[in-house]
Amino acid sequence: MKKKQFRIRLFEGANKIAELVALEAAKYNGKENMTLPLLNAFALTVKTIGREDDTQVEQIGEHTLHIDTRVNGSYETVCIIEEIEIWEVVNEIEDEESVSILAGTKN
């Protein structure tokens, strides 16, 4: 079974917006109710409320969110969040095997 998660990379020089968005992504990591477009909207809201003119928030394609901040006149990426799919490992055993494990006869 596939499951969506966020790969979060926070770089040196990250500002409060990048940190808050990274924390929000980590908080909802693996849960169905958070998507990258929602995370992008959250980042833009935080940017607007914080009046951070030196920060750019951009969703690139369907699966990547970049947060850049101005350093010495040019923009540098301080946070990248990628929405990835991972396979969830399901450990299944046969009925006979479970009985032998419970009985303590499994080698």
Secondary structure, DSSP 4 states (H G I P E B T S, - for coil): -EEEEEEEEE-TT--HHHHHHHHHHHHTTT-TT--HHHHHHHHHHHHHHHT-TTEEEEEETTTEEEEEEEETTEEEEEEEEEEEEEEPP-----HHHHHHHHHT---
